[in-house]
């Protein structure tokens, strides 16, 4: 009889040690509430990802979307595009995938024609002088003090992480 009782105690201890999981949860794990979730479970809503850790939902940024003005944008999506008043410069923000993380890419494009070079301006001046000399339609002397200025157009791209 003593042996049977001792055997049942040993079996109960072994079962308790081996059956530390009940219903898929470990006895020492805490369940998150509002909403209900198991330890390690994640939920995503928009830009925020919440992960259940030790009975508490812990927020973090979702890395697979781009967040702009509190709105989530999927990869390969245009977030914003603006054009300057003169129509020459277009600026855009796009969401692109970089490995397993979404990144915002800023791009500036100048679409206006390039200004004339100094040599081109000089050639035009010579053509005007020749035209005036040939047609003698101008009552004033050609201005030989004209100067040319040139500017360059640029395109730049920058990336940033979420």
C-alpha angles and dihedrals in degrees: 000000000000089000092053092050092047090049092051091050092051091047091049091051092048092048092048091051094047097041098058089137121072120180092352094303128103113238093241096048119103124222120227118232134204090058104020115238143155125246110280094019117132133205126190128204117173110307096348128085118192121199125193110233123169093339096311129102107232116200125217136158116276105242098200094068135050116240120212124165089350092303126117119229123190122231117278091031129124110236101183139351126188132178126206120247092255090051092236101108127052120187122192139179115206132180113233133177115243106187104307096336130082116233133188114236119202117204131183120192129185109209100175119105117267115261120253118277122239090256092052091051090050091050090051091050090053091049091051092048090050092048092050092047093048096047100030089210097136122081094200134069117260111260108243095181096076114130130199127224125193133197130191129229120227139200119196136179129196133177132206134184125241 
